[in-house]
C-alpha cells in the first residue's frame, strides 16, 4: 500500500477552490490533523464505498474501534469530521484514511 499525503486546504471567508484527490483501495491517505479537519468524499461509481478512519488510541489497554461510514453509490456526497486529535492522530499528528471501493471516488481535506 502506498501512502498518499492529503494536504488540507485552509478555509477562508471568501471561499476555497475544490481540490479533490482520486482514491484507490491499494492506498492509505495520510492527513495532518489539527482537530479542525473535515473530509469531503464524492462517489459517482456504481458501488458504495466504506471509508475507514484509523483510531490508534487505546483506553485502559483496549483499542478504540475504527471509525467507519459509507459513501453511497452514484450520488454519494459525504462530509466527515472534525476528528479529535487524541482519538484519531498517530504519534506524528497524522490521520490514516482508506476506502473499500476505489471506482470513481474522491476525497479532499479542508481545515476550518
HUVENCOR-V518048 format. One record per backbone hydrogen bond with DSSP energy under -1.0 kcal/mol. CO is the residue of the C=O (numbers start at 1). NH is the residue of the N-H. Records with the same first field share a line. If there is no record, write none. Layout:
CO->NH ; NH
//
This chain:
2->28
4->30
9->111
12->15
21->107
24->27
28->4
29->97
30->6
31->95
36->112
38->110
39->80
40->108
41->78
42->106
43->76
45->74
49->71
50->100
51->69
52->98
53->67
57->64
59->62
62->59
67->53
69->51
71->49
73->75
76->43
78->41
80->39
84->87 ; 88
85->89
87->57
90->93
93->33
94->90
95->31
96->54
97->29
98->52
104->44 ; 45
105->23
106->42
107->21
108->40
109->9
110->38
111->11
//
